[in-house]
Amino acid sequence: MVGRIVVLAAALLVTGCQMMPWASQKKEPRQYTTIAESPDRNREAAVYHNAEGLRLIELGSYDQAETELKLALEADLFYGPAHNNLGTVYLRREDYYRAAWEFQYAAKLMQGRAEPLYNLGMVFEEIGDLTKATERYEKALDISPEEVRIAGNLVRVYRHKNRKDQQTRQLLQQVAMQHTRPDWRQWARQQLALIGQPDQTPATQPTDDPPADSPDSY
């Protein structure tokens, strides 16, 4: 199921930055820790290394991405996007404990943003805790109700719970009409046929889950 890790947009959401004057200066990396803030907190450095980490995630170079994201957090421990993206690296490695820790930390720092809650929902879905996955997806959807990818993951969990209520139908309709991927739209239409309308007899043939997505980076 690890292929389901998800990005909110069709592509990774990359924080824009320009090359900083200090970016080419080489220094020995310090050990990343979330226990104490670095005394020389540097937001510019954090933004730069976060953007480098995102670039490397897109290339599938997760070891190098982890190094860059840890450098970002050494520069500024409280830079939420770097925690979120480090969680993405761990999620792609199926290191669910560390992924959840980073997403939880990111959610505290990025209140009002859906990405870390969405990604945390994916961790819980991957390990089979559908109750906690539902809670995180619902919170993410409350923040970004127009985001069809959140709606898709949430209604997938609802269907695993065999929900057939009106909210489930509405989410399936949203996915069927708005999702950018034809395979997701087809899955949503199949699910609508399976559950039917309240006054109709539903179809009986099961359908597979929708295809995989990727985690949401920032």
Secondary structure, 3 states (H helix, E strand, C coil): CHHHCCCCCCCCCCCCCCCCCCCCCCCCCCCCCCCCCCCCCCHHHHHHHHHHHHHHHHHCCHHHHHHHHHHHHHHCCCCHHHHHHHHHHHHHCCCHHHHHHHHHHHHHHCCCCCHHHHHHHHHHHHCCCHHHHHHHHHHHHHHCCCCHHHHHHHHHHHHHCCCCCHHHHHHHHHHHHHCCCHHHHHHHHHHHHHHCCCCCCCCCCCCCCCCCCCCCCC
